[in-house]
Amino acid sequence: MESELKSQKDVMNHLIQFTEQLNSFSGSNQQFNLFPASQTGPCSSLLICIASLGFDSKFYPSKNAAGFKYVILKAINTWLNCVGTNKKSLIITADWNNHKFEEFYKPIIDSYCLRFDTEVQIYEQSTRGLWLRYPY
Amino acid sequence: MNNTFFHSIEDLVADFLASNVVDIGLGLETRAIKLTKWSPS
C-alpha cells in the first residue's frame, strides 16, 4: 500500500491531528490514559502516548505535541503513579533514535515490563509505514 | 524487527483498544470507537 504520508512534516501533522482525535475519546469516558492529553483523569489499565515531533523535542502546548524523550518520561511518570492499574502501553512516535533508546530508555521499560508484568509496545510512524521498535 | 503489522495508526490503536476489551473486561462501548482515517490534503 502506497503511503499517503509523503514527508516527515506530513507524518508529524498526521500524529498531531490523530492525538486531537484520541483526546475526544479519552476525555469523554476515560477508558484509557492519553498523552498529550487535554485533561487528566484517573489511572486506567491502558495508556496511549503519541510523540509527534523530533526525538528530543520539548512539549509545545500550542500544538499539544512533543517528542519521544518528553513523551516517554511522561509515560514513566504515569507508570509510577498507576502501578497495579496500568497493564498495557502503546507509544507511537514520528522519530526514532535507536542508540539513545537502547542506552537510556530500554532498560527502564524492560524492568517495568518484567517487574510489574506489563506490556509496552512502541511503533514508529514513518513515510514508509509503521514499524515495531519495541519489543524486539 | 522491521515488520509492518498495521497499515495505519488508526488500525493499530483500534486493535490495541479492541484487544483489551476481552483481556481486561472493558465496557463493550470501546468496540464502537470509530477512528476516521486522516489524509493530508
Backbone of each chain as nested JSON, in Angstrom:
{
  "chains": [
    {"id": "A", "residues": [
      {"number": 1, "name": "MET", "atoms": {"N": [0.85, -1.186, 0.0], "CA": [0.0, 0.0, 0.0], "C": [0.889, 1.24, 0.0]}},
      {"number": 2, "name": "GLU", "atoms": {"N": [0.634, 2.126, -0.918], "CA": [1.432, 3.337, -1.003], "C": [1.062, 4.281, 0.137]}},
      {"number": 3, "name": "SER", "atoms": {"N": [2.063, 4.815, 0.813], "CA": [1.804, 5.69, 1.943], "C": [1.235, 7.022, 1.475]}},
      {"number": 4, "name": "GLU", "atoms": {"N": [0.268, 7.54, 2.256], "CA": [-0.279, 8.861, 1.966], "C": [0.572, 9.946, 2.609]}},
      {"number": 5, "name": "LEU", "atoms": {"N": [1.527, 9.54, 3.417], "CA": [2.382, 10.475, 4.13], "C": [3.676, 10.634, 3.343]}},
      {"number": 6, "name": "LYS", "atoms": {"N": [3.78, 11.725, 2.603], "CA": [4.884, 11.89, 1.662], "C": [6.143, 12.46, 2.296]}},
      {"number": 7, "name": "SER", "atoms": {"N": [5.969, 13.154, 3.393], "CA": [7.128, 13.804, 4.018], "C": [7.054, 13.667, 5.53]}},
      {"number": 8, "name": "GLN", "atoms": {"N": [8.174, 13.985, 6.195], "CA": [8.196, 13.934, 7.664], "C": [7.208, 14.941, 8.244]}},
      {"number": 9, "name": "LYS", "atoms": {"N": [7.022, 16.062, 7.562], "CA": [6.037, 17.045, 8.024], "C": [4.63, 16.461, 7.985]}},
      {"number": 10, "name": "ASP", "atoms": {"N": [4.328, 15.681, 6.937], "CA": [3.031, 15.006, 6.861], "C": [2.844, 14.053, 8.038]}},
      {"number": 11, "name": "VAL", "atoms": {"N": [3.909, 13.313, 8.355], "CA": [3.846, 12.352, 9.46], "C": [3.543, 13.077, 10.775]}},
      {"number": 12, "name": "MET", "atoms": {"N": [4.275, 14.158, 11.013], "CA": [4.082, 14.9, 12.266], "C": [2.685, 15.505, 12.337]}},
      {"number": 13, "name": "ASN", "atoms": {"N": [2.225, 16.097, 11.255], "CA": [0.872, 16.669, 11.252], "C": [-0.185, 15.585, 11.445]}},
      {"number": 14, "name": "HIS", "atoms": {"N": [0.053, 14.436, 10.834], "CA": [-0.853, 13.295, 10.992], "C": [-0.981, 12.914, 12.461]}},
      {"number": 15, "name": "LEU", "atoms": {"N": [0.149, 12.795, 13.147], "CA": [0.126, 12.378, 14.549], "C": [-0.482, 13.457, 15.446]}},
      {"number": 16, "name": "ILE", "atoms": {"N": [-0.215, 14.725, 15.136], "CA": [-0.809, 15.806, 15.927], "C": [-2.334, 15.778, 15.794]}},
      {"number": 17, "name": "GLN", "atoms": {"N": [-2.808, 15.603, 14.565], "CA": [-4.26, 15.567, 14.356], "C": [-4.872, 14.318, 14.986]}},
      {"number": 18, "name": "PHE", "atoms": {"N": [-4.16, 13.204, 14.898], "CA": [-4.659, 11.96, 15.495], "C": [-4.733, 12.072, 17.019]}},
      {"number": 19, "name": "THR", "atoms": {"N": [-3.776, 12.776, 17.608], "CA": [-3.801, 12.995, 19.057], "C": [-5.058, 13.748, 19.461]}},
      {"number": 20, "name": "GLU", "atoms": {"N": [-5.41, 14.76, 18.682], "CA": [-6.627, 15.521, 18.977], "C": [-7.857, 14.638, 18.869]}},
      {"number": 21, "name": "GLN", "atoms": {"N": [-7.846, 13.749, 17.881], "CA": [-8.972, 12.829, 17.7], "C": [-9.101, 11.904, 18.913]}},
      {"number": 22, "name": "LEU", "atoms": {"N": [-7.97, 11.378, 19.373], "CA": [-7.99, 10.487, 20.537], "C": [-8.413, 11.226, 21.792]}},
      {"number": 23, "name": "ASN", "atoms": {"N": [-8.044, 12.512, 21.893], "CA": [-8.422, 13.292, 23.067], "C": [-9.934, 13.35, 23.242]}},
      {"number": 24, "name": "SER", "atoms": {"N": [-10.663, 13.37, 22.147], "CA": [-12.118, 13.432, 22.239], "C": [-12.686, 12.141, 22.819]}},
      {"number": 25, "name": "PHE", "atoms": {"N": [-11.997, 11.015, 22.56], "CA": [-12.454, 9.734, 23.11], "C": [-12.061, 9.592, 24.574]}},
      {"number": 26, "name": "SER", "atoms": {"N": [-10.806, 9.886, 24.888], "CA": [-10.332, 9.661, 26.256], "C": [-11.007, 10.622, 27.218]}},
      {"number": 27, "name": "GLY", "atoms": {"N": [-11.327, 11.801, 26.747], "CA": [-11.952, 12.769, 27.626], "C": [-13.38, 12.447, 27.97]}},
      {"number": 28, "name": "SER", "atoms": {"N": [-14.052, 11.744, 27.06], "CA": [-15.473, 11.501, 27.266], "C": [-15.76, 10.336, 28.204]}},
      {"number": 29, "name": "ASN", "atoms": {"N": [-14.875, 9.32, 28.188], "CA": [-15.209, 8.154, 29.013], "C": [-14.039, 7.618, 29.842]}},
      {"number": 30, "name": "GLN", "atoms": {"N": [-12.851, 8.157, 29.648], "CA": [-11.681, 7.786, 30.456], "C": [-11.427, 6.286, 30.445]}},
      {"number": 31, "name": "GLN", "atoms": {"N": [-11.571, 5.654, 29.286], "CA": [-11.275, 4.23, 29.211], "C": [-9.803, 3.967, 28.932]}},
      {"number": 32, "name": "PHE", "atoms": {"N": [-9.076, 5.018, 28.655], "CA": [-7.628, 4.869, 28.532], "C": [-6.977, 6.198, 28.88]}},
      {"number": 33, "name": "ASN", "atoms": {"N": [-5.756, 6.113, 29.365], "CA": [-4.971, 7.322, 29.621], "C": [-4.26, 7.705, 28.335]}},
      {"number": 34, "name": "LEU", "atoms": {"N": [-4.107, 8.993, 28.125], "CA": [-3.537, 9.501, 26.876], "C": [-2.558, 10.621, 27.174]}},
      {"number": 35, "name": "PHE", "atoms": {"N": [-1.455, 10.63, 26.432], "CA": [-0.553, 11.771, 26.477], "C": [-0.057, 12.073, 25.064]}},
      {"number": 36, "name": "PRO", "atoms": {"N": [-0.028, 13.316, 24.64], "CA": [-0.507, 14.514, 25.324], "C": [-2.027, 14.514, 25.433]}},
      {"number": 37, "name": "ALA", "atoms": {"N": [-2.518, 14.973, 26.576], "CA": [-3.954, 14.98, 26.82], "C": [-4.433, 16.39, 27.114]}},
      {"number": 38, "name": "SER", "atoms": {"N": [-5.686, 16.636, 26.765], "CA": [-6.277, 17.938, 27.044], "C": [-6.754, 18.013, 28.483]}},
      {"number": 39, "name": "GLN", "atoms": {"N": [-6.883, 16.856, 29.13], "CA": [-7.285, 16.831, 30.529], "C": [-6.751, 15.559, 31.173]}},
      {"number": 40, "name": "THR", "atoms": {"N": [-6.637, 15.587, 32.488], "CA": [-6.154, 14.412, 33.202], "C": [-7.322, 13.674, 33.836]}},
      {"number": 41, "name": "GLY", "atoms": {"N": [-7.065, 12.409, 34.172], "CA": [-8.126, 11.613, 34.773], "C": [-7.537, 10.517, 35.632]}},
      {"number": 42, "name": "PRO", "atoms": {"N": [-8.367, 9.617, 36.147], "CA": [-7.879, 8.532, 36.994], "C": [-7.059, 7.526, 36.197]}},
      {"number": 43, "name": "CYS", "atoms": {"N": [-6.283, 6.712, 36.896], "CA": [-5.469, 5.689, 36.248], "C": [-6.349, 4.697, 35.502]}},
      {"number": 44, "name": "SER", "atoms": {"N": [-5.9, 4.341, 34.307], "CA": [-6.562, 3.314, 33.508], "C": [-5.574, 2.184, 33.262]}},
      {"number": 45, "name": "SER", "atoms": {"N": [-6.073, 1.038, 32.857], "CA": [-5.183, -0.083, 32.535], "C": [-4.453, 0.143, 31.22]}},
      {"number": 46, "name": "LEU", "atoms": {"N": [-4.975, 1.048, 30.393], "CA": [-4.393, 1.305, 29.076], "C": [-3.808, 2.707, 29.006]}},
      {"number": 47, "name": "LEU", "atoms": {"N": [-2.641, 2.803, 28.386], "CA": [-2.003, 4.105, 28.176], "C": [-1.59, 4.218, 26.716]}},
      {"number": 48, "name": "ILE", "atoms": {"N": [-1.984, 5.299, 26.077], "CA": [-1.57, 5.581, 24.706], "C": [-0.8, 6.898, 24.704]}},
      {"number": 49, "name": "CYS", "atoms": {"N": [0.404, 6.875, 24.126], "CA": [1.234, 8.076, 24.033], "C": [1.588, 8.337, 22.576]}},
      {"number": 50, "name": "ILE", "atoms": {"N": [1.523, 9.59, 22.181], "CA": [1.845, 9.967, 20.812], "C": [2.986, 10.98, 20.841]}},
      {"number": 51, "name": "ALA", "atoms": {"N": [4.113, 10.629, 20.23], "CA": [5.253, 11.547, 20.097], "C": [5.275, 12.051, 18.656]}},
      {"number": 52, "name": "SER", "atoms": {"N": [4.813, 13.278, 18.477], "CA": [4.589, 13.795, 17.124], "C": [5.788, 14.512, 16.531]}},
      {"number": 53, "name": "LEU", "atoms": {"N": [6.736, 14.883, 17.375], "CA": [7.829, 15.742, 16.907], "C": [9.154, 14.979, 16.907]}},
      {"number": 54, "name": "GLY", "atoms": {"N": [10.257, 15.704, 16.728], "CA": [11.575, 15.093, 16.721], "C": [11.891, 14.408, 18.042]}},
      {"number": 55, "name": "PHE", "atoms": {"N": [12.795, 13.434, 18.026], "CA": [13.038, 12.54, 19.168], "C": [13.238, 13.292, 20.484]}},
      {"number": 56, "name": "ASP", "atoms": {"N": [14.013, 14.368, 20.466], "CA": [14.334, 15.097, 21.703], "C": [13.519, 16.369, 21.891]}},
      {"number": 57, "name": "SER", "atoms": {"N": [12.509, 16.568, 21.081], "CA": [11.747, 17.819, 21.142], "C": [11.009, 17.974, 22.463]}},
      {"number": 58, "name": "LYS", "atoms": {"N": [10.943, 19.22, 22.926], "CA": [10.191, 19.524, 24.135], "C": [8.694, 19.53, 23.83]}},
      {"number": 59, "name": "PHE", "atoms": {"N": [7.913, 19.755, 24.889], "CA": [6.466, 19.816, 24.728], "C": [6.046, 21.216, 24.297]}},
      {"number": 60, "name": "TYR", "atoms": {"N": [5.245, 21.278, 23.244], "CA": [4.696, 22.547, 22.755], "C": [3.199, 22.569, 23.042]}},
      {"number": 61, "name": "PRO", "atoms": {"N": [2.774, 23.313, 24.091], "CA": [1.353, 23.323, 24.455], "C": [0.445, 23.801, 23.328]}},
      {"number": 62, "name": "SER", "atoms": {"N": [0.925, 24.752, 22.526], "CA": [0.071, 25.278, 21.459], "C": [-0.266, 24.211, 20.424]}},
      {"number": 63, "name": "LYS", "atoms": {"N": [0.646, 23.271, 20.221], "CA": [0.401, 22.162, 19.288], "C": [-0.092, 20.913, 20.009]}},
      {"number": 64, "name": "ASN", "atoms": {"N": [0.003, 20.913, 21.344], "CA": [-0.266, 19.71, 22.135], "C": [0.578, 18.554, 21.602]}},
      {"number": 65, "name": "ALA", "atoms": {"N": [1.86, 18.829, 21.419], "CA": [2.739, 17.848, 20.786], "C": [4.118, 17.885, 21.44]}},
      {"number": 66, "name": "ALA", "atoms": {"N": [4.799, 16.73, 21.408], "CA": [6.138, 16.62, 21.972], "C": [6.886, 15.499, 21.262]}},
      {"number": 67, "name": "GLY", "atoms": {"N": [8.19, 15.39, 21.56], "CA": [8.993, 14.316, 21.005], "C": [9.028, 13.101, 21.917]}},
      {"number": 68, "name": "PHE", "atoms": {"N": [9.704, 12.05, 21.449], "CA": [9.722, 10.783, 22.189], "C": [10.302, 10.944, 23.59]}},
      {"number": 69, "name": "LYS", "atoms": {"N": [11.393, 11.705, 23.707], "CA": [12.052, 11.871, 25.015], "C": [11.08, 12.39, 26.06]}},
      {"number": 70, "name": "TYR", "atoms": {"N": [10.349, 13.419, 25.719], "CA": [9.393, 14.005, 26.655], "C": [8.239, 13.05, 26.927]}},
      {"number": 71, "name": "VAL", "atoms": {"N": [7.775, 12.401, 25.87], "CA": [6.621, 11.51, 25.998], "C": [6.946, 10.294, 26.861]}},
      {"number": 72, "name": "ILE", "atoms": {"N": [8.135, 9.718, 26.659], "CA": [8.462, 8.513, 27.442], "C": [8.662, 8.873, 28.907]}},
      {"number": 73, "name": "LEU", "atoms": {"N": [9.165, 10.069, 29.199], "CA": [9.286, 10.485, 30.599], "C": [7.905, 10.654, 31.237]}},
      {"number": 74, "name": "LYS", "atoms": {"N": [6.956, 11.167, 30.462], "CA": [5.577, 11.262, 30.96], "C": [4.973, 9.878, 31.153]}},
      {"number": 75, "name": "ALA", "atoms": {"N": [5.291, 8.96, 30.25], "CA": [4.793, 7.591, 30.383], "C": [5.341, 6.946, 31.652]}},
      {"number": 76, "name": "ILE", "atoms": {"N": [6.64, 7.135, 31.897], "CA": [7.263, 6.573, 33.101], "C": [6.616, 7.15, 34.357]}},
      {"number": 77, "name": "ASN", "atoms": {"N": [6.317, 8.444, 34.328], "CA": [5.634, 9.079, 35.45], "C": [4.254, 8.452, 35.669]}},
      {"number": 78, "name": "THR", "atoms": {"N": [3.559, 8.189, 34.573], "CA": [2.248, 7.539, 34.669], "C": [2.392, 6.13, 35.231]}},
      {"number": 79, "name": "TRP", "atoms": {"N": [3.405, 5.396, 34.748], "CA": [3.615, 4.032, 35.25], "C": [3.842, 4.029, 36.76]}},
      {"number": 80, "name": "LEU", "atoms": {"N": [4.628, 4.979, 37.255], "CA": [4.909, 5.033, 38.683], "C": [3.665, 5.402, 39.487]}},
      {"number": 81, "name": "ASN", "atoms": {"N": [2.852, 6.286, 38.921], "CA": [1.639, 6.719, 39.61], "C": [0.503, 5.714, 39.496]}},
      {"number": 82, "name": "CYS", "atoms": {"N": [0.601, 4.832, 38.525], "CA": [-0.505, 3.902, 38.247], "C": [-0.061, 2.446, 38.375]}},
      {"number": 83, "name": "VAL", "atoms": {"N": [0.916, 2.182, 39.225], "CA": [1.38, 0.806, 39.453], "C": [0.201, -0.041, 39.927]}},
      {"number": 84, "name": "GLY", "atoms": {"N": [0.052, -1.205, 39.309], "CA": [-1.048, -2.097, 39.664], "C": [-2.287, -1.876, 38.84]}},
      {"number": 85, "name": "THR", "atoms": {"N": [-2.377, -0.7, 38.217], "CA": [-3.535, -0.418, 37.36], "C": [-3.147, -0.473, 35.894]}},
      {"number": 86, "name": "ASN", "atoms": {"N": [-2.071, 0.211, 35.535], "CA": [-1.616, 0.178, 34.148], "C": [-1.142, -1.224, 33.777]}},
      {"number": 87, "name": "LYS", "atoms": {"N": [-1.657, -1.729, 32.667], "CA": [-1.273, -3.072, 32.212], "C": [-0.633, -3.054, 30.826]}},
      {"number": 88, "name": "LYS", "atoms": {"N": [-1.127, -2.16, 29.967], "CA": [-0.617, -2.138, 28.599], "C": [-0.417, -0.696, 28.142]}},
      {"number": 89, "name": "SER", "atoms": {"N": [0.698, -0.468, 27.456], "CA": [1.002, 0.873, 26.945], "C": [1.362, 0.78, 25.474]}},
      {"number": 90, "name": "LEU", "atoms": {"N": [0.847, 1.714, 24.718], "CA": [1.145, 1.82, 23.293], "C": [1.722, 3.199, 23.029]}},
      {"number": 91, "name": "ILE", "atoms": {"N": [2.928, 3.238, 22.475], "CA": [3.579, 4.507, 22.178], "C": [3.829, 4.571, 20.681]}},
      {"number": 92, "name": "ILE", "atoms": {"N": [3.399, 5.66, 20.064], "CA": [3.606, 5.876, 18.63], "C": [4.477, 7.111, 18.471]}},
      {"number": 93, "name": "THR", "atoms": {"N": [5.534, 6.998, 17.697], "CA": [6.464, 8.108, 17.564], "C": [6.738, 8.426, 16.095]}},
      {"number": 94, "name": "ALA", "atoms": {"N": [6.95, 9.719, 15.833], "CA": [7.252, 10.164, 14.471], "C": [8.745, 10.134, 14.187]}},
      {"number": 95, "name": "ASP", "atoms": {"N": [9.55, 9.952, 15.229], "CA": [11.001, 9.972, 15.043], "C": [11.633, 8.93, 15.95]}},
      {"number": 96, "name": "TRP", "atoms": {"N": [12.745, 8.344, 15.526], "CA": [13.339, 7.234, 16.271], "C": [14.85, 7.362, 16.294]}},
      {"number": 97, "name": "ASN", "atoms": {"N": [15.432, 7.155, 17.485], "CA": [16.878, 7.133, 17.652], "C": [17.21, 5.87, 18.449]}},
      {"number": 98, "name": "ASN", "atoms": {"N": [17.624, 4.818, 17.747], "CA": [17.819, 3.528, 18.399], "C": [18.956, 3.56, 19.419]}},
      {"number": 99, "name": "HIS", "atoms": {"N": [19.994, 4.334, 19.132], "CA": [21.13, 4.421, 20.055], "C": [20.688, 5.008, 21.394]}},
      {"number": 100, "name": "LYS", "atoms": {"N": [19.994, 6.139, 21.347], "CA": [19.524, 6.763, 22.586], "C": [18.503, 5.885, 23.295]}},
      {"number": 101, "name": "PHE", "atoms": {"N": [17.637, 5.23, 22.509], "CA": [16.626, 4.381, 23.121], "C": [17.279, 3.252, 23.912]}},
      {"number": 102, "name": "GLU", "atoms": {"N": [18.238, 2.58, 23.285], "CA": [18.866, 1.436, 23.95], "C": [19.701, 1.879, 25.15]}},
      {"number": 103, "name": "GLU", "atoms": {"N": [20.309, 3.044, 25.085], "CA": [21.156, 3.496, 26.182], "C": [20.356, 4.021, 27.375]}},
      {"number": 104, "name": "PHE", "atoms": {"N": [19.296, 4.784, 27.101], "CA": [18.616, 5.488, 28.182], "C": [17.255, 4.908, 28.58]}},
      {"number": 105, "name": "TYR", "atoms": {"N": [16.483, 4.443, 27.611], "CA": [15.086, 4.136, 27.892], "C": [14.743, 2.65, 27.912]}},
      {"number": 106, "name": "LYS", "atoms": {"N": [15.385, 1.854, 27.07], "CA": [15.063, 0.426, 27.004], "C": [15.25, -0.279, 28.352]}},
      {"number": 107, "name": "PRO", "atoms": {"N": [16.341, -0.002, 29.092], "CA": [16.488, -0.685, 30.389], "C": [15.338, -0.394, 31.359]}},
      {"number": 108, "name": "ILE", "atoms": {"N": [14.833, 0.834, 31.332], "CA": [13.715, 1.201, 32.212], "C": [12.456, 0.444, 31.808]}},
      {"number": 109, "name": "ILE", "atoms": {"N": [12.198, 0.412, 30.504], "CA": [10.998, -0.265, 30.01], "C": [11.093, -1.767, 30.257]}},
      {"number": 110, "name": "ASP", "atoms": {"N": [12.27, -2.342, 30.008], "CA": [12.468, -3.775, 30.273], "C": [12.151, -4.09, 31.734]}},
      {"number": 111, "name": "SER", "atoms": {"N": [12.667, -3.275, 32.635], "CA": [12.456, -3.505, 34.071], "C": [10.992, -3.368, 34.446]}},
      {"number": 112, "name": "TYR", "atoms": {"N": [10.34, -2.351, 33.886], "CA": [8.92, -2.131, 34.191], "C": [8.086, -3.325, 33.743]}},
      {"number": 113, "name": "CYS", "atoms": {"N": [8.345, -3.8, 32.523], "CA": [7.572, -4.934, 31.998], "C": [7.821, -6.201, 32.812]}},
      {"number": 114, "name": "LEU", "atoms": {"N": [9.075, -6.434, 33.163], "CA": [9.432, -7.655, 33.892], "C": [8.947, -7.6, 35.336]}},
      {"number": 115, "name": "ARG", "atoms": {"N": [9.185, -6.487, 36.006], "CA": [8.883, -6.376, 37.43], "C": [7.386, -6.312, 37.702]}},
      {"number": 116, "name": "PHE", "atoms": {"N": [6.646, -5.646, 36.8], "CA": [5.223, -5.412, 37.065], "C": [4.304, -6.159, 36.103]}},
      {"number": 117, "name": "ASP", "atoms": {"N": [4.864, -7.084, 35.328], "CA": [4.072, -7.913, 34.418], "C": [3.169, -7.061, 33.53]}},
      {"number": 118, "name": "THR", "atoms": {"N": [3.781, -6.115, 32.86], "CA": [3.046, -5.219, 31.972], "C": [3.596, -5.337, 30.548]}},
      {"number": 119, "name": "GLU", "atoms": {"N": [2.854, -4.774, 29.6], "CA": [3.267, -4.811, 28.196], "C": [3.436, -3.392, 27.661]}},
      {"number": 120, "name": "VAL", "atoms": {"N": [4.518, -3.184, 26.94], "CA": [4.765, -1.902, 26.277], "C": [5.092, -2.177, 24.817]}},
      {"number": 121, "name": "GLN", "atoms": {"N": [4.41, -1.487, 23.926], "CA": [4.694, -1.571, 22.5], "C": [5.02, -0.173, 21.982]}},
      {"number": 122, "name": "ILE", "atoms": {"N": [6.062, -0.094, 21.17], "CA": [6.429, 1.187, 20.564], "C": [6.473, 1.015, 19.055]}},
      {"number": 123, "name": "TYR", "atoms": {"N": [5.762, 1.874, 18.349], "CA": [5.762, 1.877, 16.888], "C": [6.264, 3.227, 16.379]}},
      {"number": 124, "name": "GLU", "atoms": {"N": [7.041, 3.179, 15.33], "CA": [7.427, 4.404, 14.626], "C": [6.57, 4.557, 13.381]}},
      {"number": 125, "name": "GLN", "atoms": {"N": [5.928, 5.723, 13.251], "CA": [5.218, 6.052, 12.016], "C": [6.173, 6.827, 11.12]}},
      {"number": 126, "name": "SER", "atoms": {"N": [6.477, 6.276, 9.972], "CA": [7.352, 6.967, 9.03], "C": [6.624, 7.127, 7.698]}},
      {"number": 127, "name": "THR", "atoms": {"N": [7.292, 7.759, 6.761], "CA": [6.678, 7.896, 5.431], "C": [6.56, 6.542, 4.742]}},
      {"number": 128, "name": "ARG", "atoms": {"N": [7.303, 5.546, 5.247], "CA": [7.279, 4.216, 4.638], "C": [6.338, 3.256, 5.363]}},
      {"number": 129, "name": "GLY", "atoms": {"N": [5.676, 3.737, 6.411], "CA": [4.723, 2.891, 7.113], "C": [4.989, 2.816, 8.599]}},
      {"number": 130, "name": "LEU", "atoms": {"N": [4.367, 1.827, 9.235], "CA": [4.502, 1.634, 10.681], "C": [5.531, 0.559, 10.963]}},
      {"number": 131, "name": "TRP", "atoms": {"N": [6.411, 0.831, 11.932], "CA": [7.477, -0.112, 12.251], "C": [7.484, -0.383, 13.741]}},
      {"number": 132, "name": "LEU", "atoms": {"N": [7.483, -1.658, 14.108], "CA": [7.575, -2.039, 15.511], "C": [9.005, -1.822, 15.994]}},
      {"number": 133, "name": "ARG", "atoms": {"N": [9.182, -0.96, 16.985], "CA": [10.513, -0.658, 17.526], "C": [10.75, -1.313, 18.884]}},
      {"number": 134, "name": "TYR", "atoms": {"N": [9.678, -1.659, 19.598], "CA": [9.805, -2.358, 20.875], "C": [8.505, -3.091, 21.138]}},
      {"number": 135, "name": "PRO", "atoms": {"N": [8.532, -4.348, 21.593], "CA": [9.719, -5.152, 21.882], "C": [10.318, -5.75, 20.614]}},
      {"number": 136, "name": "TYR", "atoms": {"N": [11.551, -6.207, 20.721], "CA": [12.194, -6.9, 19.611], "C": [13.135, -7.96, 20.138]}}
    ]},
    {"id": "B", "residues": [
      {"number": 1, "name": "MET", "atoms": {"N": [12.42, -7.32, 13.425], "CA": [12.129, -6.0, 13.994], "C": [11.409, -5.119, 12.983]}},
      {"number": 2, "name": "ASN", "atoms": {"N": [11.913, -5.091, 11.763], "CA": [11.341, -4.166, 10.793], "C": [10.2, -4.801, 10.0]}},
      {"number": 3, "name": "ASN", "atoms": {"N": [9.146, -5.161, 10.683], "CA": [7.984, -5.709, 10.013], "C": [6.8, -4.785, 10.225]}},
      {"number": 4, "name": "THR", "atoms": {"N": [6.057, -4.542, 9.171], "CA": [4.872, -3.724, 9.282], "C": [3.693, -4.627, 9.596]}},
      {"number": 5, "name": "PHE", "atoms": {"N": [3.031, -4.375, 10.714], "CA": [1.909, -5.2, 11.126], "C": [0.578, -4.51, 10.865]}},
      {"number": 6, "name": "PHE", "atoms": {"N": [0.593, -3.205, 10.778], "CA": [-0.635, -2.449, 10.572], "C": [-0.405, -1.43, 9.458]}},
      {"number": 7, "name": "HIS", "atoms": {"N": [-1.488, -1.164, 8.732], "CA": [-1.384, -0.219, 7.633], "C": [-1.467, 1.225, 8.11]}},
      {"number": 8, "name": "SER", "atoms": {"N": [-2.055, 1.449, 9.274], "CA": [-2.233, 2.821, 9.732], "C": [-2.257, 2.855, 11.257]}},
      {"number": 9, "name": "ILE", "atoms": {"N": [-2.016, 4.029, 11.824], "CA": [-2.104, 4.153, 13.274], "C": [-3.552, 4.03, 13.733]}},
      {"number": 10, "name": "GLU", "atoms": {"N": [-4.51, 4.347, 12.855], "CA": [-5.911, 4.159, 13.208], "C": [-6.187, 2.681, 13.468]}},
      {"number": 11, "name": "ASP", "atoms": {"N": [-5.69, 1.816, 12.565], "CA": [-5.85, 0.368, 12.74], "C": [-5.115, -0.105, 13.986]}},
      {"number": 12, "name": "LEU", "atoms": {"N": [-3.919, 0.408, 14.179], "CA": [-3.091, -0.001, 15.318], "C": [-3.779, 0.308, 16.642]}},
      {"number": 13, "name": "VAL", "atoms": {"N": [-4.271, 1.534, 16.786], "CA": [-4.906, 1.938, 18.041], "C": [-6.245, 1.23, 18.23]}},
      {"number": 14, "name": "ALA", "atoms": {"N": [-7.011, 1.085, 17.153], "CA": [-8.289, 0.369, 17.257], "C": [-8.059, -1.063, 17.705]}},
      {"number": 15, "name": "ASP", "atoms": {"N": [-7.026, -1.71, 17.165], "CA": [-6.703, -3.083, 17.561], "C": [-6.252, -3.127, 19.016]}},
      {"number": 16, "name": "PHE", "atoms": {"N": [-5.452, -2.155, 19.425], "CA": [-4.961, -2.082, 20.814], "C": [-6.131, -1.967, 21.784]}},
      {"number": 17, "name": "LEU", "atoms": {"N": [-7.086, -1.103, 21.467], "CA": [-8.23, -0.912, 22.351], "C": [-9.172, -2.113, 22.322]}},
      {"number": 18, "name": "ALA", "atoms": {"N": [-9.413, -2.632, 21.129], "CA": [-10.36, -3.741, 20.993], "C": [-9.825, -5.005, 21.662]}},
      {"number": 19, "name": "SER", "atoms": {"N": [-8.523, -5.253, 21.55], "CA": [-7.964, -6.474, 22.123], "C": [-8.092, -6.483, 23.631]}},
      {"number": 20, "name": "ASN", "atoms": {"N": [-8.097, -5.296, 24.227], "CA": [-8.168, -5.216, 25.671], "C": [-9.587, -5.294, 26.209]}},
      {"number": 21, "name": "VAL", "atoms": {"N": [-10.568, -5.206, 25.323], "CA": [-11.95, -5.42, 25.767], "C": [-12.073, -6.826, 26.333]}},
      {"number": 22, "name": "VAL", "atoms": {"N": [-11.459, -7.78, 25.635], "CA": [-11.506, -9.176, 26.073], "C": [-10.563, -9.398, 27.245]}},
      {"number": 23, "name": "ASP", "atoms": {"N": [-9.372, -8.878, 27.142], "CA": [-8.341, -9.181, 28.13], "C": [-8.68, -8.663, 29.518]}},
      {"number": 24, "name": "ILE", "atoms": {"N": [-9.229, -7.494, 29.613], "CA": [-9.402, -6.898, 30.937], "C": [-10.834, -6.481, 31.209]}},
      {"number": 25, "name": "GLY", "atoms": {"N": [-11.766, -6.867, 30.317], "CA": [-13.166, -6.646, 30.599], "C": [-13.632, -5.217, 30.537]}},
      {"number": 26, "name": "LEU", "atoms": {"N": [-13.069, -4.433, 29.652], "CA": [-13.567, -3.067, 29.485], "C": [-14.98, -3.095, 28.905]}},
      {"number": 27, "name": "GLY", "atoms": {"N": [-15.683, -2.016, 29.043], "CA": [-17.041, -1.926, 28.525], "C": [-17.098, -2.167, 27.028]}},
      {"number": 28, "name": "LEU", "atoms": {"N": [-18.185, -2.743, 26.589], "CA": [-18.319, -3.075, 25.172], "C": [-18.354, -1.836, 24.293]}},
      {"number": 29, "name": "GLU", "atoms": {"N": [-18.669, -0.698, 24.894], "CA": [-18.722, 0.509, 24.081], "C": [-17.378, 0.837, 23.459]}},
      {"number": 30, "name": "THR", "atoms": {"N": [-16.29, 0.289, 24.038], "CA": [-14.97, 0.509, 23.449], "C": [-14.935, 0.009, 22.012]}},
      {"number": 31, "name": "ARG", "atoms": {"N": [-15.651, -1.062, 21.761], "CA": [-15.671, -1.627, 20.408], "C": [-16.28, -0.65, 19.404]}},
      {"number": 32, "name": "ALA", "atoms": {"N": [-17.097, 0.252, 19.893], "CA": [-17.809, 1.15, 18.986], "C": [-16.96, 2.341, 18.564]}},
      {"number": 33, "name": "ILE", "atoms": {"N": [-15.76, 2.432, 19.122], "CA": [-14.913, 3.572, 18.769], "C": [-14.608, 3.558, 17.281]}},
      {"number": 34, "name": "LYS", "atoms": {"N": [-14.893, 4.62, 16.639], "CA": [-14.628, 4.754, 15.207], "C": [-13.509, 5.758, 15.019]}},
      {"number": 35, "name": "LEU", "atoms": {"N": [-12.486, 5.357, 14.352], "CA": [-11.36, 6.241, 14.12], "C": [-11.316, 6.611, 12.645]}},
      {"number": 36, "name": "THR", "atoms": {"N": [-11.659, 7.829, 12.369], "CA": [-11.698, 8.286, 10.995], "C": [-10.294, 8.517, 10.467]}},
      {"number": 37, "name": "LYS", "atoms": {"N": [-9.975, 7.873, 9.383], "CA": [-8.64, 7.988, 8.843], "C": [-8.424, 9.368, 8.26]}},
      {"number": 38, "name": "TRP", "atoms": {"N": [-7.311, 9.962, 8.647], "CA": [-6.961, 11.302, 8.168], "C": [-5.989, 11.15, 7.01]}},
      {"number": 39, "name": "SER", "atoms": {"N": [-6.138, 11.994, 6.021], "CA": [-5.173, 12.0, 4.934], "C": [-4.786, 13.433, 4.639]}},
      {"number": 40, "name": "PRO", "atoms": {"N": [-3.527, 13.637, 4.279], "CA": [-3.069, 15.001, 4.011], "C": [-3.78, 15.583, 2.8]}},
      {"number": 41, "name": "SER", "atoms": {"N": [-4.082, 16.866, 2.872], "CA": [-4.807, 17.492, 1.768], "C": [-3.844, 17.838, 0.634]}}
    ]}
  ]
}
